């Protein structure tokens, strides 16, 4: 089926009101998670996974943003699906479906094709084994992590280092560890030619039942080279990494950078 790129404006105050109506801002943390709100509202309007993966792009201090998503359904069919659905006034204001637009993606999955990318990731790993607390609890790290815990990939590498300077001495950085994490999840689909950590913060991911976790929220930008066309198409359709249903892992494509000059 044809893959489409969808664009939809989002009114952020209305999105927050819609989340409040549904009780998504209540609970132990009482946190408003835009990704969670969009995940549920898009599912209500179009059905589960119809617009996924998605990415909400918001300018600093803006009251509105743009939702980008990949879908196999064009705009007319999406509006037909949503037409009989009863949405609240806040939900309709948050997602003005009359302004939904889609365009078919061209065939860019060609071996050797260079593509610029911009991707928001939640680079976390599940620990196969526990990380115990250090013997000296006054040194700053007081708690370990149980096996199966979801942990920042950089934090996991740092905690497993033999001493506080091991990561620095080895030349590893948050950027290099996140890049390796991303490359592992691209797999055979593409090779990363150049990359930079364009943005980083920690954010709270709210989930059902008041649950949720703080974790890394990173944006990588760079240039990749398509290696396996079918695998690359799959990464576009499904996204990359964890929390893909909540606004992470969508590969936004852009013009590639200049070719890297080899010495």
Secondary structure by P-SEA (a helix, b strand, c coil): cbbbbbbbbbbaaaaaaaaaaacccccccccccaaaaaaaaaaacccccccccbbbbbcccccbbbbbbbccccaaaaaaaaccccccaaaaaacccccbbbbbbcccccccbbbbbbbbbcbbbbbcbbbbccccccccccccccccccccaaaaaaaacccccccccccccaaaaaaaaaaaaaccccccccccccbbbbbbbbccccbbbbbbbbbbbbbbbbccaaaaaaaaacccccccccccccccccccccccccc
